[in-house]
Amino acid sequence: MLRINSMRRPRGFTLLEVLVAISVFAMLSLSAYQVLNGVQRSDAQSREHNARLQEIQRALVTMDNDFRQVVARKVRDQGETAKDEIFRVGEYLLDSSSEGIMFTRTGWHNPQQLFPRGEVLKVGYRVVDDTLERVWFRYPDTVVGSEPLVRPVLSGVEKLEFRLYSNKKWQEGWDKKAALPEGVSVRLTLKDFGEIERVYLLPESALEASSSE
């Protein structure tokens, strides 16, 4: 009598099914990688953007501290007699590739006169190699051979421009002796953010020059 085996041999995956499964898995992996890569790029761009904004904000804070404490004071350069040009602005000033500016400010903190200097500081701004630099001297009256200290403030700066407000109008240059403008407009042209402008009104108490110390 013919006996039929009721147990069937287990059936495995065919080659076609394996290939289809591999293809589906590869497509899912590729999609997941693209999503992850996009998130990582977006996060990196966001970090770079935030870092750039912080750099710009720090630069503006530095400029705010300087321009809001401008004082009319005659100074000596390289041991010469005190000059009437207490506020200088112009193209290529301080070897700037754009416009430059130089003035005297007060309020340089010196607690209990611990440091061998006063609270008056001669400071300027210029653009060198697309970088905004702060140029300053430890003493407002410099002796022969004195070299300024330079600190990079902001990168990616294409142009630095100034306008001065006096007699109810804006003007490009400043040639008045022993006098300060009533206001200063500072315009920065950045490679990534375009133009940024800050306007500073100088206090009336600072508009009359005092004799040098």
Kinemage of the C-alpha trace (Angstrom):
@kinemage 1
@onewidth
@group {chain A} dominant
@subgroup {mainchain}
@vectorlist {calphas} color= white
{ca met a 1} P 0.000 0.000 0.000
{ca leu a 2} L 1.336 3.425 -1.044
{ca arg a 3} L 1.895 5.724 1.905
{ca ile a 4} L 1.910 9.529 1.448
{ca asn a 5} L 4.185 11.570 3.721
{ca ser a 6} L 2.016 14.293 5.264
{ca met a 7} L 5.033 16.481 6.262
{ca arg a 8} L 6.202 18.838 3.535
{ca arg a 9} L 9.762 20.090 3.180
{ca pro a 10} L 10.106 23.745 4.466
{ca arg a 11} L 10.039 26.203 1.621
{ca gly a 12} L 12.862 28.876 1.627
{ca phe a 13} L 13.066 32.313 -0.022
{ca thr a 14} L 13.718 32.419 -3.673
{ca leu a 15} L 16.568 34.487 -5.078
{ca leu a 16} L 14.112 37.011 -6.484
{ca glu a 17} L 12.496 37.542 -3.072
{ca val a 18} L 15.901 38.073 -1.451
{ca leu a 19} L 16.849 40.625 -4.082
{ca val a 20} L 13.565 42.487 -3.631
{ca ala a 21} L 14.038 42.547 0.159
{ca ile a 22} L 17.592 43.867 -0.234
{ca ser a 23} L 16.400 46.548 -2.645
{ca val a 24} L 13.637 47.686 -0.294
{ca phe a 25} L 16.049 47.800 2.660
{ca ala a 26} L 18.598 49.770 0.603
{ca met a 27} L 15.953 52.311 -0.426
{ca leu a 28} L 14.814 52.748 3.178
{ca ser a 29} L 18.414 53.141 4.341
{ca leu a 30} L 19.113 55.713 1.632
{ca ser a 31} L 16.005 57.683 2.556
{ca ala a 32} L 16.930 57.635 6.240
{ca tyr a 33} L 20.481 58.760 5.427
{ca gln a 34} L 19.213 61.656 3.297
{ca val a 35} L 16.895 62.786 6.084
{ca leu a 36} L 19.679 62.529 8.681
{ca asn a 37} L 22.163 64.294 6.426
{ca gly a 38} L 19.672 67.082 5.787
{ca val a 39} L 19.111 67.533 9.513
{ca gln a 40} L 22.867 67.645 10.146
{ca arg a 41} L 23.425 70.223 7.371
{ca ser a 42} L 20.563 72.324 8.664
{ca asp a 43} L 21.965 72.164 12.194
{ca ala a 44} L 25.451 73.134 10.974
{ca gln a 45} L 24.066 76.070 8.982
{ca ser a 46} L 22.035 77.185 11.988
{ca arg a 47} L 25.119 77.053 14.213
{ca glu a 48} L 27.169 79.029 11.700
{ca his a 49} L 24.393 81.610 11.346
{ca asn a 50} L 24.082 82.025 15.118
{ca ala a 51} L 27.862 82.288 15.515
{ca arg a 52} L 27.950 84.984 12.811
{ca leu a 53} L 25.149 86.938 14.474
{ca gln a 54} L 26.964 86.770 17.803
{ca glu a 55} L 30.148 88.039 16.138
{ca ile a 56} L 28.240 90.985 14.642
{ca gln a 57} L 26.557 91.747 17.967
{ca arg a 58} L 29.890 91.742 19.807
{ca ala a 59} L 31.356 94.107 17.217
{ca leu a 60} L 28.412 96.502 17.538
{ca val a 61} L 28.649 96.466 21.335
{ca thr a 62} L 32.342 97.372 21.091
{ca met a 63} L 31.584 100.238 18.722
{ca asp a 64} L 28.683 101.403 20.901
{ca asn a 65} L 30.973 101.657 23.925
{ca asp a 66} L 33.456 103.765 21.977
{ca phe a 67} L 31.182 106.124 20.066
{ca arg a 68} L 28.895 106.836 23.001
{ca gln a 69} L 31.809 108.109 25.093
{ca val a 70} L 33.494 110.397 22.595
{ca val a 71} L 35.102 113.396 24.228
{ca ala a 72} L 36.510 116.586 22.728
{ca arg a 73} L 40.159 116.525 23.726
{ca lys a 74} L 43.251 117.681 21.900
{ca val a 75} L 45.951 115.038 21.702
{ca arg a 76} L 49.619 114.827 20.783
{ca asp a 77} L 50.828 112.421 18.107
{ca gln a 78} L 54.418 111.176 18.186
{ca gly a 79} L 55.443 113.843 20.668
{ca glu a 80} L 54.245 116.751 18.516
{ca thr a 81} L 52.284 119.718 19.792
{ca ala a 82} L 48.592 119.230 20.517
{ca lys a 83} L 46.509 119.205 17.339
{ca asp a 84} L 43.167 120.877 16.753
{ca glu a 85} L 41.947 117.866 14.767
{ca ile a 86} L 40.191 116.086 17.612
{ca phe a 87} L 37.937 114.051 15.324
{ca arg a 88} L 39.431 112.627 12.137
{ca val a 89} L 37.627 110.667 9.454
{ca gly a 90} L 38.526 109.983 5.862
{ca glu a 91} L 39.395 107.481 3.183
{ca tyr a 92} L 42.532 105.381 3.802
{ca leu a 93} L 42.943 106.860 7.291
{ca leu a 94} L 44.928 104.475 9.520
{ca asp a 95} L 45.935 102.587 6.344
{ca ser a 96} L 42.354 101.444 5.932
{ca ser a 97} L 41.313 99.876 2.629
{ca ser a 98} L 38.054 101.801 3.052
{ca glu a 99} L 37.335 104.792 5.277
{ca gly a 100} L 38.888 105.131 8.718
{ca ile a 101} L 38.150 107.129 11.845
{ca met a 102} L 40.101 108.305 14.896
{ca phe a 103} L 38.833 110.038 18.030
{ca thr a 104} L 39.277 110.208 21.789
{ca arg a 105} L 36.928 108.653 24.289
{ca thr a 106} L 36.618 108.626 28.035
{ca gly a 107} L 35.282 106.029 30.445
{ca trp a 108} L 38.146 103.534 30.128
{ca his a 109} L 37.675 101.875 33.482
{ca asn a 110} L 40.672 102.117 35.789
{ca pro a 111} L 39.487 100.994 39.256
{ca gln a 112} L 41.186 102.959 42.035
{ca gln a 113} L 43.844 104.023 39.519
{ca leu a 114} L 45.526 100.629 39.788
{ca phe a 115} L 46.941 100.790 36.266
{ca pro a 116} L 49.575 103.322 35.143
{ca arg a 117} L 47.198 105.137 32.801
{ca gly a 118} L 44.207 107.417 32.832
{ca glu a 119} L 40.622 106.835 31.750
{ca val a 120} L 41.015 108.577 28.378
{ca leu a 121} L 41.676 106.453 25.308
{ca lys a 122} L 42.578 107.308 21.726
{ca val a 123} L 40.812 104.835 19.463
{ca gly a 124} L 40.022 104.312 15.795
{ca tyr a 125} L 38.499 101.881 13.313
{ca arg a 126} L 39.664 100.671 9.925
{ca val a 127} L 39.207 97.827 7.423
{ca val a 128} L 42.177 95.635 6.509
{ca asp a 129} L 41.840 92.434 4.446
{ca asp a 130} L 38.024 92.498 4.760
{ca thr a 131} L 38.290 92.664 8.548
{ca leu a 132} L 37.090 95.511 10.739
{ca glu a 133} L 39.878 96.357 13.177
{ca arg a 134} L 39.907 98.458 16.324
{ca val a 135} L 43.081 100.498 16.614
{ca trp a 136} L 43.908 102.076 19.966
{ca phe a 137} L 46.680 103.596 22.039
{ca arg a 138} L 47.163 103.103 25.762
{ca tyr a 139} L 47.774 106.834 26.149
{ca pro a 140} L 46.026 109.640 24.233
{ca asp a 141} L 49.279 111.614 23.971
{ca thr a 142} L 51.775 109.352 22.246
{ca val a 143} L 55.522 109.726 22.181
{ca val a 144} L 57.850 109.167 19.256
{ca gly a 145} L 57.857 105.553 18.138
{ca ser a 146} L 54.548 104.629 19.768
{ca glu a 147} L 52.788 101.837 17.914
{ca pro a 148} L 49.024 101.258 18.162
{ca leu a 149} L 47.424 98.093 19.421
{ca val a 150} L 45.182 96.346 16.908
{ca arg a 151} L 42.317 93.961 17.586
{ca pro a 152} L 40.186 92.292 14.885
{ca val a 153} L 36.526 93.058 15.571
{ca leu a 154} L 34.495 91.700 12.663
{ca ser a 155} L 35.313 89.582 9.598
{ca gly a 156} L 33.676 89.694 6.190
{ca val a 157} L 33.519 93.512 5.997
{ca glu a 158} L 33.687 94.898 2.469
{ca lys a 159} L 33.302 98.612 3.233
{ca leu a 160} L 33.293 101.048 6.153
{ca glu a 161} L 31.647 104.445 5.678
{ca phe a 162} L 30.896 107.429 7.909
{ca arg a 163} L 28.585 110.415 7.779
{ca leu a 164} L 28.685 113.305 10.210
{ca tyr a 165} L 25.720 115.355 11.408
{ca ser a 166} L 26.186 119.061 12.053
{ca asn a 167} L 24.077 122.204 11.595
{ca lys a 168} L 20.962 120.110 10.906
{ca lys a 169} L 22.433 118.241 7.936
{ca trp a 170} L 24.527 115.175 7.153
{ca gln a 171} L 27.913 115.527 5.501
{ca glu a 172} L 30.515 113.096 4.243
{ca gly a 173} L 33.690 114.616 5.675
{ca trp a 174} L 34.733 116.556 8.754
{ca asp a 175} L 37.194 119.443 8.651
{ca lys a 176} L 36.191 121.565 11.641
{ca lys a 177} L 38.989 122.248 14.072
{ca ala a 178} L 38.644 121.621 17.815
{ca ala a 179} L 35.025 120.562 17.393
{ca leu a 180} L 32.947 117.407 17.279
{ca pro a 181} L 29.941 116.611 15.092
{ca glu a 182} L 26.546 116.322 16.727
{ca gly a 183} L 26.058 112.809 15.408
{ca val a 184} L 27.907 110.015 13.610
{ca ser a 185} L 26.509 107.457 11.185
{ca val a 186} L 28.539 104.263 10.837
{ca arg a 187} L 27.711 102.040 7.872
{ca leu a 188} L 29.199 98.558 7.476
{ca thr a 189} L 28.804 96.576 4.259
{ca leu a 190} L 29.080 92.864 5.031
{ca lys a 191} L 29.551 90.083 2.524
{ca asp a 192} L 26.677 88.022 3.905
{ca phe a 193} L 24.247 90.486 5.513
{ca gly a 194} L 24.639 93.549 3.320
{ca glu a 195} L 24.536 97.002 4.906
{ca ile a 196} L 24.283 97.613 8.646
{ca glu a 197} L 24.017 101.192 9.874
{ca arg a 198} L 24.329 102.597 13.381
{ca val a 199} L 23.703 106.228 14.310
{ca tyr a 200} L 25.236 107.792 17.420
{ca leu a 201} L 24.302 111.162 18.873
{ca leu a 202} L 27.157 112.747 20.744
{ca pro a 203} L 26.398 114.395 24.091
{ca glu a 204} L 26.301 118.188 24.057
{ca ser a 205} L 28.798 118.285 26.905
{ca ala a 206} L 31.402 116.763 24.577
{ca leu a 207} L 31.033 119.253 21.746
{ca glu a 208} L 33.570 121.786 23.065
{ca ala a 209} L 37.219 120.860 23.003
{ca ser a 210} L 39.283 121.016 26.139
{ca ser a 211} L 43.005 121.663 26.217
{ca ser a 212} L 45.318 118.680 26.224
{ca glu a 213} L 46.558 117.369 29.534
